[in-house]
């Protein structure tokens, strides 16, 4: 996706198809995490997620259930097949969802805009040039990302802390 291309809402679904949902707006940011927890969570070398405000995520069919997983992440999944559709990170609460791009019907439209925890990246994973990469967390300085996160947190009472990447950069 580029700034010149208008966002077309994206649909997604669980493995069995009982739960279907839609991203109503472009994600705040799409990023790949190479940390050991994400590697264990996915069984792969990294996890790529689209971060979006939960109120911009619509369930269009079925019902979901939630449970608390690793490091207090709240996982939203299909009650029938157990497919994890998105998670809520404890630093951001329920107002921000991390949607795994693998459950999106056309997840290939959302290339990673940043790579985190590359210190534990598998050596055979080659990162694309020009995409911000951080040893741990960091601020890729995507226009509007910090403001969207702050607005979502403020609307929820602002009780949650910003992630480290967003605290590192000045607003604007």
N, C-alpha and C positions, 0 to 999 in steps of 0.2 A: 504494500500500500504506500502511496505517496501522498503528499499534501494536496496535489492536484486532482487526485482521484477521490470522488465522494464515497463515503462509506456506505455500503449496502448491508443491511442487517444480516447477521449470520446465524444459521441454525446449528443445533447440535443435538446429540442423543446418546443414550446409554447403549450398551451392547445389545440388549434385547429389544430396544425400541419402545419400551413402555413409557419412558420419560423423554420428552422432547422440550428443548428450550431455545431461546433466541437472544443474541446480543443485539440490543437495540441501537447502540452507538459504537463507534470505534473504541477499542480498549484504551486505557490510560497509557499502557506500555505493554509490549510483548517481550518477554525475556526468557533466557535459558539459565537454569541454575545447575551448576556442576557439583554442588555440595554432596557429601556422602549420604545425607538423609534423603535427598531427592533421588540419588542413585538407587538407594534401597527401596524407596517408595515405588519407583517405576520399574526396577529391575533392569534399567538401561544406564547409559553413560551420563545422561542428564535429563532434566524435565523442562519442557517449554510451556509457559503459561501466558495467558492473556489476562492482565490485571484490569478489572472493570468495577465500577460502582455496582453494588448488588441491586440497587433500584433500577438499573439499566439492563438487567438480566431478567427475562420473563420465562416462566415455565408455561409452555403452551399445551402440554399433554402430560398426564400422569401426576404422580406425587413423589416427593423425595423424602428421605430420612437423613438425619444427621447423627454423627457420633464424633467424639474427640479422639484424635489419633496422636501421632508422634508430636512431641513438643507442644501439646495442647492445641494443635491445629484442629479445627472443626471441619470434618469432611461431610460434604453433601453428596449423597449417592442414591442410586436406584434401589428400592427395597427388594426388587425381584432378582436382579442379576448382580447386585453389589458394585456395579461400576461407579467409581468416584467421578463425579461430574465437575465439581469445583471444591476448593477449600477456602477457609477463612483463616488467615494468619493471626496469631494472638496479638501481634503488635498493631494490627489494623482493624481487628474486630469484625463484626458481621456486615459492616457497610462496604467493605471491599472484598470482591471475590477473585480468586485465582483459578481461572478456567483452563484446564489442560487442553492444549490445542488438538490433541489426538481425539477428543470427543466431538470436535466441531466437524460439520459436514465438509467444509472446505478450509480446514486449518492451514493448508499450504499458503493461503492468502496472507497469513500473519507471520512473516519472518521475524526472528528475534532482533530487537532493537538494542539489546545489551546482553552481556554474559556475566554472570556472577559466580563467585567461588571458583575461579579458574585455577586456583592453587591446587585443587583436587580434581581437575580435569584429566581425563584419560589422555595419555600422550599422543594417541593416534587420532584424536579429535582435532581437526584443523578449523580454527575460527576464521570467519571471513574478514578480510581487511576492511577497515573503516567502521566496524561495529565496536562500540565501547566494550571493553572487557576489564573486569576488576578481580583482584586477588580474593577479595571477600565481597562486601557490598560496596556500592559507589553510586554516584549520581551521574547518569548518562546525559543529564541536562536536556531532556526532551521537552520542547516547548509545551507548556500547559500541564504537564504531568503533576508536578508538585502542587499546583493550584487545585487541580481536581481532587487529589488525595486530601488536601487540607480542607476543602469545602465539604467533602463527604464526612470527614472526621468531625468538623465543626457542627454539621447538621445532626450528628448523633450525640452531641454533648461534648465532643472533643476529649473524652476520657482516655482514649488510647494514644500511645506514643507513635510518632512517625518512625518508619524504618530508617536505619542508619543512612542509606543512600540519599534520602530526602533531607536529612538534617545537615548534611555536609555542605550543601550549596545555599547561597543566599537566595531569597525569593526573587523571581523575575528573570 
